[in-house]
Amino acid sequence: MITEQITQLVLVGQLALEGWRLQETASNAEHAYHLAIHAYEREHGQLNKLIHKDAPEHAAVREFTSPKYQALQKARRRVYAHKTRLAKACAKLARMSAARPQGGAA
């Protein structure tokens, strides 16, 4: 039982590290998206409002930044999915630890 717990603990650690990497990727994708918006503003002038998906006046900026926005959305989805995997792995480790008999005198 202890070996299974240690294996699960190592898995949780690996998942945590992978989660950190995915969060960094998402952060970098968000930065790249913001840079794309700034590049659009340098070419076409300052945007005075937030970019709304349904606003016709924002169609050009949405098209200009679409590849970066899609990459950002993909990165965010991967982070969310990974958090679910990590939570399940942690829950499994907690169940394994709770099921382990405690040492001590009877």
DRENVEXRO-516921 format. One line per field, with one value per atom (N, C-alpha, C, O): residue in three letters; atom name; x, y, z. Coordinates in steps of 0.2 Angstrom, whole numbers, plus 5000, padded with zeros to 4 digits. Layout:
# residues N
residuo [ALA, ...];
atomo [CA, ...];
xx [X, ...];
yy [Y, ...];
zz [Z, ...];
//
This chain:
# residues 106
residuo [MET, MET, MET, MET, ILE, ILE, ILE, ILE, THR, THR, THR, THR, GLU, GLU, GLU, GLU, GLN, GLN, GLN, GLN, ILE, ILE, ILE, ILE, THR, THR, THR, THR, GLN, GLN, GLN, GLN, LEU, LEU, LEU, LEU, VAL, VAL, VAL, VAL, LEU, LEU, LEU, LEU, VAL, VAL, VAL, VAL, GLY, GLY, GLY, GLY, GLN, GLN, GLN, GLN, LEU, LEU, LEU, LEU, ALA, ALA, ALA, ALA, LEU, LEU, LEU, LEU, GLU, GLU, GLU, GLU, GLY, GLY, GLY, GLY, TRP, TRP, TRP, TRP, ARG, ARG, ARG, ARG, LEU, LEU, LEU, LEU, GLN, GLN, GLN, GLN, GLU, GLU, GLU, GLU, THR, THR, THR, THR, ALA, ALA, ALA, ALA, SER, SER, SER, SER, ASN, ASN, ASN, ASN, ALA, ALA, ALA, ALA, GLU, GLU, GLU, GLU, HIS, HIS, HIS, HIS, ALA, ALA, ALA, ALA, TYR, TYR, TYR, TYR, HIS, HIS, HIS, HIS, LEU, LEU, LEU, LEU, ALA, ALA, ALA, ALA, ILE, ILE, ILE, ILE, HIS, HIS, HIS, HIS, ALA, ALA, ALA, ALA, TYR, TYR, TYR, TYR, GLU, GLU, GLU, GLU, ARG, ARG, ARG, ARG, GLU, GLU, GLU, GLU, HIS, HIS, HIS, HIS, GLY, GLY, GLY, GLY, GLN, GLN, GLN, GLN, LEU, LEU, LEU, LEU, ASN, ASN, ASN, ASN, LYS, LYS, LYS, LYS, LEU, LEU, LEU, LEU, ILE, ILE, ILE, ILE, HIS, HIS, HIS, HIS, LYS, LYS, LYS, LYS, ASP, ASP, ASP, ASP, ALA, ALA, ALA, ALA, PRO, PRO, PRO, PRO, GLU, GLU, GLU, GLU, HIS, HIS, HIS, HIS, ALA, ALA, ALA, ALA, ALA, ALA, ALA, ALA, VAL, VAL, VAL, VAL, ARG, ARG, ARG, ARG, GLU, GLU, GLU, GLU, PHE, PHE, PHE, PHE, THR, THR, THR, THR, SER, SER, SER, SER, PRO, PRO, PRO, PRO, LYS, LYS, LYS, LYS, TYR, TYR, TYR, TYR, GLN, GLN, GLN, GLN, ALA, ALA, ALA, ALA, LEU, LEU, LEU, LEU, GLN, GLN, GLN, GLN, LYS, LYS, LYS, LYS, ALA, ALA, ALA, ALA, ARG, ARG, ARG, ARG, ARG, ARG, ARG, ARG, ARG, ARG, ARG, ARG, VAL, VAL, VAL, VAL, TYR, TYR, TYR, TYR, ALA, ALA, ALA, ALA, HIS, HIS, HIS, HIS, LYS, LYS, LYS, LYS, THR, THR, THR, THR, ARG, ARG, ARG, ARG, LEU, LEU, LEU, LEU, ALA, ALA, ALA, ALA, LYS, LYS, LYS, LYS, ALA, ALA, ALA, ALA, CYS, CYS, CYS, CYS, ALA, ALA, ALA, ALA, LYS, LYS, LYS, LYS, LEU, LEU, LEU, LEU, ALA, ALA, ALA, ALA, ARG, ARG, ARG, ARG, MET, MET, MET, MET, SER, SER, SER, SER, ALA, ALA, ALA, ALA, ALA, ALA, ALA, ALA, ARG, ARG, ARG, ARG, PRO, PRO, PRO, PRO, GLN, GLN, GLN, GLN, GLY, GLY, GLY, GLY, GLY, GLY, GLY, GLY, ALA, ALA, ALA, ALA, ALA, ALA, ALA, ALA];
atomo [N, CA, C, O, N, CA, C, O, N, CA, C, O, N, CA, C, O, N, CA, C, O, N, CA, C, O, N, CA, C, O, N, CA, C, O, N, CA, C, O, N, CA, C, O, N, CA, C, O, N, CA, C, O, N, CA, C, O, N, CA, C, O, N, CA, C, O, N, CA, C, O, N, CA, C, O, N, CA, C, O, N, CA, C, O, N, CA, C, O, N, CA, C, O, N, CA, C, O, N, CA, C, O, N, CA, C, O, N, CA, C, O, N, CA, C, O, N, CA, C, O, N, CA, C, O, N, CA, C, O, N, CA, C, O, N, CA, C, O, N, CA, C, O, N, CA, C, O, N, CA, C, O, N, CA, C, O, N, CA, C, O, N, CA, C, O, N, CA, C, O, N, CA, C, O, N, CA, C, O, N, CA, C, O, N, CA, C, O, N, CA, C, O, N, CA, C, O, N, CA, C, O, N, CA, C, O, N, CA, C, O, N, CA, C, O, N, CA, C, O, N, CA, C, O, N, CA, C, O, N, CA, C, O, N, CA, C, O, N, CA, C, O, N, CA, C, O, N, CA, C, O, N, CA, C, O, N, CA, C, O, N, CA, C, O, N, CA, C, O, N, CA, C, O, N, CA, C, O, N, CA, C, O, N, CA, C, O, N, CA, C, O, N, CA, C, O, N, CA, C, O, N, CA, C, O, N, CA, C, O, N, CA, C, O, N, CA, C, O, N, CA, C, O, N, CA, C, O, N, CA, C, O, N, CA, C, O, N, CA, C, O, N, CA, C, O, N, CA, C, O, N, CA, C, O, N, CA, C, O, N, CA, C, O, N, CA, C, O, N, CA, C, O, N, CA, C, O, N, CA, C, O, N, CA, C, O, N, CA, C, O, N, CA, C, O, N, CA, C, O, N, CA, C, O, N, CA, C, O, N, CA, C, O, N, CA, C, O, N, CA, C, O, N, CA, C, O, N, CA, C, O, N, CA, C, O, N, CA, C, O, N, CA, C, O, N, CA, C, O, N, CA, C, O, N, CA, C, O, N, CA, C, O, N, CA, C, O, N, CA, C, O, N, CA, C, O];
xx [5004, 5000, 5004, 5003, 5010, 5014, 5017, 5018, 5019, 5022, 5017, 5019, 5011, 5005, 5004, 5003, 5005, 5004, 5010, 5009, 5016, 5022, 5021, 5023, 5019, 5018, 5013, 5014, 5008, 5002, 5005, 5003, 5009, 5012, 5016, 5016, 5020, 5025, 5021, 5022, 5015, 5011, 5008, 5008, 5006, 5003, 5008, 5007, 5014, 5020, 5021, 5022, 5021, 5022, 5016, 5018, 5010, 5005, 5005, 5003, 5007, 5008, 5013, 5012, 5018, 5024, 5021, 5022, 5018, 5015, 5009, 5009, 5006, 5001, 5004, 5001, 5009, 5013, 5015, 5015, 5018, 5020, 5014, 5015, 5009, 5003, 5000, 4998, 5001, 4999, 5003, 5001, 5010, 5015, 5013, 5014, 5012, 5010, 5004, 5004, 4999, 4993, 4994, 4992, 4999, 5001, 5004, 5003, 5009, 5012, 5008, 5009, 5003, 4998, 4994, 4992, 4992, 4988, 4992, 4990, 4999, 5003, 5004, 5004, 5004, 5005, 4998, 4999, 4993, 4986, 4986, 4984, 4988, 4988, 4993, 4992, 4999, 5003, 5000, 5001, 4996, 4993, 4988, 4987, 4984, 4980, 4983, 4981, 4989, 4993, 4996, 4996, 4998, 5000, 4994, 4995, 4988, 4982, 4981, 4980, 4982, 4981, 4986, 4984, 4992, 4997, 4996, 4997, 4993, 4992, 4985, 4985, 4980, 4973, 4971, 4965, 4975, 4972, 4970, 4968, 4969, 4967, 4960, 4956, 4959, 4952, 4949, 4953, 4943, 4941, 4936, 4934, 4935, 4931, 4934, 4939, 4931, 4933, 4931, 4926, 4935, 4933, 4927, 4928, 4921, 4916, 4915, 4916, 4913, 4913, 4907, 4907, 4902, 4896, 4896, 4891, 4901, 4901, 4904, 4909, 4900, 4902, 4909, 4913, 4909, 4915, 4921, 4927, 4921, 4927, 4929, 4933, 4925, 4926, 4934, 4937, 4936, 4943, 4948, 4953, 4948, 4952, 4952, 4957, 4946, 4945, 4948, 4951, 4948, 4951, 4958, 4962, 4961, 4968, 4971, 4977, 4968, 4970, 4968, 4970, 4964, 4961, 4966, 4965, 4972, 4976, 4979, 4979, 4980, 4983, 4977, 4978, 4971, 4965, 4964, 4962, 4964, 4963, 4968, 4966, 4974, 4980, 4978, 4980, 4976, 4975, 4969, 4969, 4964, 4958, 4960, 4958, 4964, 4966, 4971, 4970, 4975, 4979, 4975, 4976, 4970, 4966, 4962, 4961, 4959, 4956, 4960, 4958, 4966, 4971, 4973, 4973, 4973, 4974, 4968, 4969, 4962, 4956, 4956, 4954, 4957, 4957, 4962, 4961, 4968, 4973, 4971, 4973, 4968, 4966, 4962, 4962, 4957, 4953, 4957, 4955, 4962, 4966, 4970, 4970, 4972, 4976, 4972, 4974, 4966, 4961, 4959, 4959, 4958, 4956, 4962, 4961, 4968, 4974, 4975, 4977, 4974, 4974, 4969, 4970, 4963, 4958, 4959, 4958, 4962, 4964, 4969, 4969, 4974, 4979, 4976, 4978, 4972, 4968, 4965, 4965, 4961, 4957, 4962, 4961, 4968, 4973, 4976, 4977, 4977, 4980, 4975, 4977, 4969, 4963, 4962, 4961, 4963, 4962, 4968, 4967, 4973, 4979, 4979, 4977, 4980, 4979, 4985, 4990, 4983, 4987, 4992, 4989, 4998, 5002, 5001, 4998, 5003, 5002, 5000, 4999, 4999, 4998, 4990, 4986, 4988, 4981, 4978, 4972];
yy [4994, 5000, 5006, 5011, 5006, 5012, 5014, 5019, 5008, 5009, 5013, 5017, 5010, 5013, 5021, 5025, 5022, 5029, 5034, 5039, 5031, 5035, 5036, 5041, 5031, 5031, 5037, 5041, 5037, 5042, 5049, 5054, 5049, 5056, 5058, 5064, 5054, 5056, 5058, 5063, 5055, 5057, 5064, 5068, 5065, 5072, 5077, 5082, 5075, 5080, 5082, 5088, 5077, 5078, 5082, 5086, 5080, 5084, 5091, 5096, 5092, 5099, 5103, 5109, 5100, 5103, 5105, 5110, 5100, 5101, 5106, 5110, 5107, 5112, 5119, 5123, 5119, 5126, 5128, 5133, 5123, 5124, 5126, 5131, 5123, 5125, 5132, 5136, 5134, 5140, 5146, 5151, 5144, 5149, 5149, 5155, 5144, 5144, 5149, 5153, 5148, 5152, 5159, 5164, 5161, 5168, 5171, 5177, 5167, 5169, 5170, 5175, 5166, 5167, 5173, 5177, 5175, 5181, 5187, 5192, 5187, 5192, 5193, 5199, 5188, 5188, 5191, 5195, 5189, 5192, 5200, 5203, 5202, 5209, 5213, 5218, 5210, 5213, 5213, 5218, 5208, 5209, 5215, 5218, 5216, 5221, 5228, 5232, 5228, 5234, 5236, 5241, 5230, 5231, 5234, 5238, 5231, 5234, 5241, 5245, 5243, 5250, 5254, 5260, 5252, 5256, 5257, 5263, 5252, 5253, 5257, 5261, 5256, 5259, 5264, 5266, 5265, 5270, 5266, 5260, 5270, 5268, 5265, 5269, 5259, 5257, 5261, 5261, 5263, 5267, 5262, 5265, 5256, 5252, 5245, 5243, 5241, 5234, 5230, 5232, 5225, 5222, 5217, 5213, 5218, 5213, 5209, 5211, 5203, 5198, 5200, 5198, 5203, 5204, 5211, 5213, 5216, 5222, 5223, 5221, 5225, 5226, 5230, 5229, 5235, 5240, 5236, 5239, 5231, 5227, 5221, 5217, 5220, 5215, 5215, 5209, 5220, 5221, 5219, 5215, 5221, 5220, 5212, 5209, 5209, 5202, 5198, 5193, 5200, 5196, 5197, 5192, 5203, 5204, 5200, 5197, 5199, 5196, 5189, 5185, 5186, 5180, 5174, 5170, 5173, 5168, 5168, 5163, 5174, 5174, 5173, 5170, 5175, 5174, 5167, 5164, 5163, 5156, 5152, 5147, 5154, 5151, 5152, 5148, 5158, 5159, 5155, 5152, 5154, 5150, 5143, 5140, 5141, 5134, 5133, 5128, 5137, 5137, 5137, 5133, 5141, 5141, 5135, 5132, 5132, 5126, 5120, 5116, 5120, 5115, 5116, 5111, 5122, 5123, 5120, 5117, 5122, 5120, 5112, 5109, 5109, 5102, 5099, 5093, 5102, 5099, 5100, 5095, 5105, 5106, 5101, 5098, 5098, 5093, 5086, 5083, 5085, 5079, 5079, 5074, 5085, 5086, 5085, 5082, 5088, 5087, 5080, 5077, 5076, 5069, 5065, 5060, 5066, 5063, 5064, 5060, 5071, 5072, 5069, 5066, 5069, 5065, 5058, 5055, 5055, 5048, 5047, 5042, 5051, 5051, 5051, 5048, 5056, 5057, 5051, 5049, 5048, 5042, 5036, 5032, 5035, 5030, 5032, 5027, 5038, 5039, 5038, 5036, 5040, 5038, 5031, 5029, 5027, 5020, 5016, 5010, 5020, 5016, 5015, 5020, 5009, 5008, 5013, 5013, 5016, 5020, 5015, 5011, 5017, 5013, 5015, 5020, 5010, 5012, 5005, 5000, 5006, 5000, 4999, 5004, 4993, 4991, 4990, 4989];
zz [5000, 5000, 5000, 4997, 5004, 5004, 4997, 4995, 4994, 4987, 4982, 4978, 4983, 4978, 4980, 4976, 4987, 4989, 4986, 4984, 4987, 4984, 4977, 4974, 4973, 4966, 4964, 4960, 4968, 4967, 4969, 4966, 4974, 4976, 4971, 4969, 4968, 4962, 4957, 4953, 4955, 4950, 4951, 4946, 4957, 4959, 4958, 4955, 4960, 4959, 4952, 4950, 4948, 4940, 4937, 4933, 4939, 4937, 4939, 4935, 4945, 4948, 4943, 4942, 4942, 4938, 4931, 4928, 4928, 4921, 4921, 4917, 4927, 4928, 4928, 4925, 4931, 4931, 4924, 4922, 4921, 4914, 4909, 4905, 4910, 4906, 4908, 4904, 4914, 4917, 4914, 4912, 4913, 4910, 4903, 4900, 4900, 4893, 4892, 4887, 4896, 4895, 4897, 4893, 4901, 4903, 4897, 4895, 4894, 4888, 4882, 4878, 4881, 4876, 4877, 4872, 4883, 4885, 4883, 4880, 4885, 4883, 4876, 4873, 4872, 4865, 4862, 4857, 4865, 4862, 4864, 4859, 4870, 4871, 4867, 4864, 4865, 4860, 4853, 4850, 4851, 4845, 4845, 4840, 4850, 4851, 4850, 4847, 4854, 4854, 4847, 4844, 4843, 4836, 4832, 4827, 4833, 4829, 4830, 4826, 4837, 4839, 4836, 4834, 4835, 4832, 4825, 4822, 4821, 4814, 4813, 4808, 4817, 4816, 4821, 4820, 4826, 4831, 4837, 4837, 4842, 4849, 4849, 4846, 4852, 4853, 4859, 4864, 4859, 4865, 4870, 4875, 4868, 4872, 4872, 4868, 4876, 4876, 4870, 4867, 4868, 4862, 4863, 4868, 4860, 4861, 4855, 4849, 4856, 4850, 4845, 4839, 4848, 4844, 4841, 4837, 4842, 4840, 4833, 4832, 4828, 4821, 4821, 4816, 4825, 4824, 4827, 4825, 4830, 4832, 4827, 4829, 4822, 4817, 4815, 4815, 4813, 4810, 4816, 4814, 4822, 4827, 4829, 4830, 4829, 4830, 4825, 4826, 4819, 4813, 4814, 4813, 4815, 4816, 4822, 4821, 4827, 4833, 4834, 4838, 4829, 4829, 4831, 4835, 4827, 4829, 4836, 4839, 4838, 4845, 4850, 4856, 4849, 4853, 4853, 4859, 4848, 4847, 4851, 4855, 4851, 4855, 4862, 4866, 4864, 4871, 4874, 4879, 4870, 4872, 4873, 4877, 4868, 4868, 4875, 4878, 4876, 4882, 4888, 4893, 4889, 4894, 4895, 4901, 4890, 4890, 4893, 4897, 4891, 4893, 4900, 4904, 4903, 4910, 4914, 4919, 4912, 4915, 4915, 4921, 4910, 4909, 4914, 4917, 4914, 4918, 4926, 4930, 4927, 4934, 4937, 4942, 4932, 4934, 4935, 4940, 4930, 4931, 4938, 4941, 4939, 4946, 4952, 4957, 4952, 4957, 4958, 4964, 4953, 4953, 4956, 4960, 4954, 4957, 4964, 4968, 4966, 4973, 4977, 4983, 4975, 4978, 4979, 4984, 4974, 4974, 4980, 4984, 4980, 4985, 4992, 4996, 4993, 4999, 5001, 5007, 4997, 4998, 5000, 5005, 4997, 4998, 5005, 5009, 5007, 5013, 5019, 5024, 5018, 5023, 5024, 5029, 5019, 5019, 5022, 5025, 5023, 5026, 5033, 5037, 5036, 5043, 5046, 5044, 5052, 5056, 5060, 5063, 5061, 5065, 5073, 5074, 5077, 5084, 5088, 5085, 5094, 5098, 5098, 5098, 5098, 5098, 5105, 5106];
//
